[in-house]
Amino acid sequence: MVFLTLGILGNLSAQMQLFKGTFDEAMNKARQEKKDLFVDFYADWCGPCKAMASEVFPDAKVGEYFNAHFVCVQVDVEAKENKELAKKYNVTALPTMAFIGRDGKELRRVQGAVPPDALIKEARIATGEELSFEQLYEQYKKKKNNFDIQQQLLLEGPMFIATQEGYDRQKWGTRMDGLFPDYVKNKKIENMANGGDFMILTMYHRSTSKEDPIFDYIANNFDKFAKGVGKDVNSDGKAEVAHYLISMNNSYIIQLCKKGDINYKKRLARVNGDLKDAYAGISFGSLPVLDAITLLADATYSLYRHDENTFFDKMNAYFIGKGDSTTFSDYAQPLEDIAVVSEGKMSENAYSKCIPWITKALTFKMPVETRARLLMMMGDCLKNTGNTAKAKQSYNQAFIVSAEIENKMMMKQLQQVIQQSLQGL
């Protein structure tokens, strides 16, 4: 029993210890202990504030660092006695988490919910144990040949840029977009088969084209990258590198199909060529990988050339081949595609052929809003194939389901559209 109790106390002590008292009392405690202050400005109605309090502050790593370096206190900005304090520290968004020195001056702040590692990083910057992104960039300007600094900038860039607004966001975005090609050119892709550099590639090189030395090198050196990435990130390097190559290749094939470029067939040939190792880990039921992707590509090509019958034939062949392993997205994507291409005005033949796809899609779990929209689409299909009674039933189901949508504005907008559809029967 003693050991059990110690275990419980150990878990509790690992989380962030929040001072119970006023801001001034917390500041006095910080001065006595020669620590700085961490202030969580929050409100009871703030969802992200609750997420930080329940998911991030109890994190053991957060607790270990913050308890050693800060006196931590929460300040309810809605409380009358805290109004002036919130104004003094210019709290305009929630949550706002401020690191404040013992002299009362703000050292750094974080706005919005962030994961544990990001919060610890901000704390380390506030204590001077780590450089801020701006300070790191100044170091880069003095040491432009230092790959470690460049790598760190590129890795931290997206998260930092997300915290910026207006001109500053554009400025830093332009700087990072300019740094990436220089980094690859000077370090060379053959030296980038490691976890950090692979992460950079996934962040800054997200699409491919006909001529793409980066994509081609990774494809032709798949095992080298899989081994290097797996070693550094302690995960399945093959799966990560394969996902990167497959997502870019598939996206490029679909892009060519939508443009009506028959060269998509040449790109398909790479599936069983230099990309064979990447595609080896995926399955399409009884369909060979190349056959499955070819059916999807041919269907998309046909749809965007307004060859409706071939589109449905290819997709149905894909569904039959994939069998019980079909997923919600297998049905949802072609339904979305045909709705976009037809601009919501499909032929009676298309409305009829979409009905079994929607029926199948509705058997899967999905967000409430998605289910409501699918039921609306079913109503449209039934109405335009002459089945008014079932169309009315589907629209009514959509209305009932839409009532569960948490975003009330979205719910009302969707319900207005549904009511208009019902009135049009």
N, C-alpha and C positions, 0 to 999 in steps of 0.2 A: 504493500500500500504506500509506503514511503517513496519507493521508486516511481510509482504511478503519479503521485502528487508532484514530485520533482519534475517529472516529464511535462505535466500540465503547466506548472509555473515557468518552466524553461521556454515553452512555446509562447506563453503570454509575454514574457520579458523580452522576447526577440522582436516583437512588433514595436512600432513607433509609440513612445510614451507621450501622451498628450497632457500638457499641464492643465490642471483644473483651476482656473482663476482668470483674472482680467489680463488685458494686454500689458498694462503697466506692471502688474505683479509678475508676469512672465518675464518682462524686460529686467526687472530687479533680480530675478533668479538667474537670468543669463549673465548679468554683470558679476554676480557673486561667484558663479561657476566658470567665469571667463570663457563663455560660449557666445555664439551669435544666436539670433532668433529665427525660427521658421514659423511663418504665420499662414495658416490656411483660412483665407477669406471665403466664406460659404453662405448658403441660404438653404433652408429646409426644403424649398421647392426645386432646388437645382439637382437634376439627375446626375450629371457628370461629377458634381460634388460628392454625392452619395457613393458613386462608383469608386472615387479616390479613397473615401473613408472606409469602404468595406473590402476593397480588393487590393489597393496599393499600400496604404499606410500599415496594414497588418503584415506585409511581406517581411520575411526575416532579414533579408539583405538591406532593405530600407531601414528597418528598425535598428539594425546593428550600426549603420553609418550615422543616421540622424541622432540617435540617442547619445552617441559619442561626441558629436560636434555641435548640436543645437539644443536649445530649449524649444519645444514644439507646442504651439497653442492654436486653437481654432477660434475664429472671430465671426460671429453671425452678423452679417452686414445689415440684416433687417431689424436687428435690435436697436432701440432708440439710443442707447448709450454708446453704440459703435458707429453711428452715422458720421461723426466728425473724423474718426479714425480712418474710415473707408474713403472719405473725401481727401484726407491728408495724403494717403498713399495711392490716390487716383485709381481706385478699384472701379473699373467700368465694365468688366466681364467676369463671369464666374465659371468655374472656380479660378480665383487668382491666388497663387501661392508665392509669398514674398520671403526672400532671405534678407534679414535686416541686421545690420551691425549693432554693436553695443552702444554706438553713438546715435542710434535711431535712423541712420541713413540706409536706404535700400541698396543692397549689394547686387541683387538679381531677382528676376521674377519669372514665374511660369504661368501661362494662361491656358486653361483647358485641361482636360484629363490626359495624362501621359502614363505609360507603363513604368514599372518599377525601375528598370535600368536607366531610362531617360531621366527620371526624377533624381536618381543618385548621381548621374552625370552632371545635372544642373547644380546639385549641392556641392560637388567636387570643384566645379568652376567657381562657385560662390566663396568657397574656403581657400581658393588659390591653388588647390592641388592639381588642377587640370586647366588647360587653356580653353578659352572660349573660342567659338568658330572664327570670330573676327581676329582674335589674337593669333590663331593658327594660320590664318590667311596672310597676316603680316609676316610671319615666319617664312611662309612659302615665297613671298616676294623677295626675301633676302637669300633664300636657298632654293632656287628654282630647279635644281637638279636632284633634290632630295625626294626619292620615290615614296618614302614612308610618310612624309608630310602630305604629298599629293594624294596618296591612297586614303589617308585619314580624312582629308577634305572631301574627297569624292564620296566616301562612305557616309559621312555626317551631313553632306550637303542637302539631300532631299528633306530630312527632318528639320534642319535649320531653316531652309527656304519656306517650309510650310508655316513657320511662325512669323514670317515677314509679311508686310502688306505694301500694296502700291508699287512705287518706284523701287523700294528696297528689294522687294521680291523679284522684280524684273532684273534688277542689277545683279543680284546674286545668282539667279538662274542663268543669266548670260555668261557669267564668269565660270560656273561649273560646266556649262555646255561647251565652253571653249577649252577648259582644262582637260576634259575627257579625251578628245582626239590626240592632244599633245602627249598625254600620259601613255596611251596605247602605242603611239608612234615611237616614243623614246624608250619605253620599257620593253616593247615588242610582245606580241600576242603569245609567242612561244614561251615567254617567261611568266605568263599569267595563269598557269594551271594551279591555282591555290584558292582557298576559300574567300579571302578578302577581295582579290581581283575578280573572281567569278561573280561575287555579289555586285561589284561595280558594273560588270558587263550586263547583268540582269536589270540594273537600274538605268543605265544610260544607252544601252544598245538593245532596244526592245523590239525592233522590227528588222526584216531582212529585205533583200532585193536581188535582182539578177546577178549583180556583181557585188559580192560581200566577202572580202578576205577574212574577216573575223569569224563569220558563220562557217565558212568553208574550212578554216583551220581547225576549229573545234570539232566539226563533223569528221574530219580526217584524222583527228587525234583524240577520239572519244575516250578511249581507255586512259590516256594520259590525264585528261581533265577530270574524269570520274575518280581516278585514284587520288589526285591532288586535292580536289574539293572534298572528297569523303574523309581524307586524313585530317584536314583543317577544321571542318565543321562537325566532325564526329557523327556523320549521318550517312545515308545511302547516296554516295556521290553519283552513282550511275543514274539513279532516279532523278536527281536534281538537274544534271546536265541533259538528260534525255528530255525532261519536261521543257527545258529552255529551248532546245533545238526543235522539238515537235511543235510547240506553241507558235514559234516564229514561222516555221515552214508551212504549217496548216493555215495560218493567217495570210501568208503570202499567196498560197494557192487560191484561197477564197477571194482575195483581192483581185487576182487575175481573172477568176471566173466572173465576178461582178462587172468587170470592165469589158467582158467579152473577148478576152485575150486567150486564144487557143494554146498559147505557150504554157498554160497550166498543166498540160499533159506532159511536157518535158520535166516540169518540176515534180510531178507525181512519180516519175521514173526514179527519182532519188530515194524514194521510200525503200526500195529494195536494192539501192545502190550504196552510196556513202553514208546514208542515214539508217541503214539496216539495223545497226546495233542500238541506235536510239529508239527505234520503233519496236524493238524485240520484246519489250516488257508490257505492251498493251494488247488487249484482246477485244475482239468484236464478235463474240459468240462463235458461230460456225464459219464466219467469213474470214478469209486471210486478210491481213492488215491492208495490203495494197488494194484489194478488191473493195473493202469497206470505204476507204478514203476516196477511191475512184468514184464509187456510187454517190457519195456526198458531194464531190466536186462536180460531177456531171449533172447532178440535180440542180446545184446552184447555178451553173453555167446556163442550163436550160431555162430556169426560172427567169433569169435576168435577160434572156433573149425572148421571153414571153412564150416559150414552148411549154405550156402548162401540162400537157399530157405526159411528156417525157419526165418532167419534174416529179409528178406523182408516181410514175412507174419506178423511177430510180429510188425514191425515198421508200416506197413500199417494199422494194427488193431489199433495201438496207434493213428495214424493220424485221422482215422475215428472217434474214440471215443472222441478225443479232439476237433474235429470239427473246428469251426471258431476261437477258442481261441489258435490255433497253432501259434507259433512265428518263427522268422527267425532261431533261434538257434535249434529249434526242427528239422528242415530240415538240417541245416548246420552240426550239430554234426555227424549224421550217415553218411553223405556224406564224411566228413573228415575221419571217422573211417574206412569206406570200402576202401578209397583210401590208407590209411596207411597199413591196413592188406594185401591188394592185391599188395602193392608196385607199384601202378600205372598200374597194368596189370590185369584188371578185365575180367571176362568172358563176352561173348556177351549178355548173359541173364542179368548180373548185369548192363552192360552199358545201356541196354534197360530199366531196372526198375529204374535206377537213373534219367532218363530224366524227368519224371513228378515231382520228388522231386526238381530238379534244377529249373524247370519251376516255381514251387510254391515259392521256396526260392527267386527267382529274383523279386517277386512282393513286397518284403519288402525293406525298406530303409537299407542301409549298406555303409561302407566306399568304396571309389572308387576302391581301390586295391582289396578288397574282391569281388566286382562285376566283375571286370576284370577276376579274377581267376575262378569264377563260370562260366562265359561265355566261358573260355578256357576249363573247364571241360565238359560243354555242347558240345563244338566242338568235344572233344575226344569221348564222348558218341555217337554222331551222326555219326562220322567217322567210329567207330567200329561196328555200326549197319547198315552200308551200305548207309547212307544218306549223300553223299559227298557234295552236293549242300548246304544243310542246315548247314553242318559242316563248310564250307567256310564262310557262312554268320555269324555264331556265332564267329568264330575266328576274322573276320573283326570287328565285334562289340566290341570284347574284346580289339582289338588294339586301336580303337577309344576311348573307355572308359579309357584305360591305360594312354592316353595322359594327363589326368587330375590329375594324381598322382603327388603330390608336390615333393616327393623325386625323383630327376631326375635320380640318379643312379639306383634306384629300377625300375623306369619307363623303362629305357633302357634295363635292364636285362629281364624284363617281355616281352617287345616288341620283343626282340631277340628270346625268346622261342616261342612266337606267330608266328613269321615269319618262324621259323623252322617247326612249325606245318602246316602252310599253304603250305610250300614247299613239305611237305610229303603227301599231298592229291593226 
